[in-house]
Amino acid sequence: MKSWLFGMGAIFLGFAIGAGAARAELNQATKQLARDIFKQLIEINTTDSVGSTTVAAQAMAQRLRDAGFSASQVQVLGPNDRKGNLVARLRGTGAHRPILLICHLDVVEARREDWSIDPFQFTEKSGYFYGRGTQDVKDGDAILVTTLIRLQQEGYTPNRDIIVALTADEEGGKSNGVDWLLRNHRDLIDAEYVLNPDGGGVYTRNGKPAIVEVDASEKLYADYQLEAKNAGGHSSLPVPDNAIYHLAGGLARLERYQFPFELNEVTRVFFARMASVEKGQTAADMRAILGDPPRAEAIARLSADPLYNATMRTTCVATRLDAGHANNALPETARAVVNCRILPGHGREEVRLNLIRILADPKIAVHFVSDQGELLDTARDRHVGPPLVLRSELMQPLEQIAQQMWPGAPVIPAMGTGATDGVYSNAAGMPTYGISGIAIEFGDVRAHGRDERVGVGSFDDGAEFYYRYVKALTSVR
Ligand SMILES: [Zn+2]
């Protein structure tokens, strides 16, 4: 298949958009349905601590059955009562292999006291929907379910089965749904390729669409536990050898350390395209880092931006700290968690050894923390393939619809700096693309944070986008 990266000129010419192309117009009933489903999902707590993805999966299964899906087309299944996954299938003619749309149902923990409103109450306020999961990623769940219902109610027959899997434990927990389905029910979700609304998306600047991002690669996630131990003693008789000071010294060295600059095929194209979106010094710097050799001052200036920094290098940052056992005792234990996002082509054990070198203190032990929470002496590596090929059969309709809905915003392939369930489906040989029609303002990414929100119009457009895109992917005879 043709690589899209090198065929852009032809694609733009071949898909010039007619003057009549309009912005998204959902009909009122579909708009209301999407919002009702979104509200229902936000108000079902799906955190790992006290929530249940089964409740959410069953609610969505009921929605689909109410819309005419048969029991055999919709299943809820999982390893236990609380970690259910929904798998639904809209049957096609079978002319092509199925496509799979994955989206996680679980959300990151949210404390009422940290938020200005109740995170588990769906709140519409000044043009935004607020609630935990409005960005990450119950908007995507609601949009996929709405899309299936809309296609079903139209009596649409796709040229291939469209499978939707809404799953557990992407954000944490021991029962990752995509992993579990691949291990136990591969036949139910086997597909030619996968779309995941948990990656990519539309970014706006001052409300104006700036770029449409497609995630065609992603970083590797890894947690490490740092631990300093000491015999302790009475705090009235301090000694220089102190577990907290050892750990703090190591963390200070980590704070000052930067992993080396490194680009790959996808991030090179990302910066080349972004140079035409950015202006002035930033645009010049993006061109300068693509040179041979890349300009060090340009790298340094771009590194001030968290996204550009994370696109250019592996990052490791302290995320948790826990030390000592009494106000009047010398600490016997000091621990920290360091979370790393590793560039493709590098491994978790390699980074663990790097951390030991950077912390530069034999008193600090560095353990790898597995997905199941076990502490391991050596890191469990996971294969991450090379960046995906951007197939023209996916990219052409994406270009076309993006130009209709967000005129002037270029489609830009990128490397996801977070981690998604794509790591499992990619490893299983099903190429996975992070694609979302949700528009978020640069600087307003609130996923995992307080007062998470998504624009009302952005959500409506996102629903229209997926409907058009899935239809475009499944209607070629
Ligand atoms: Zn997510």
Residues whose N, C-alpha, C, O or C-beta is under 5 A from the ligand:
A	BS01	ZN	D136 V137 D198
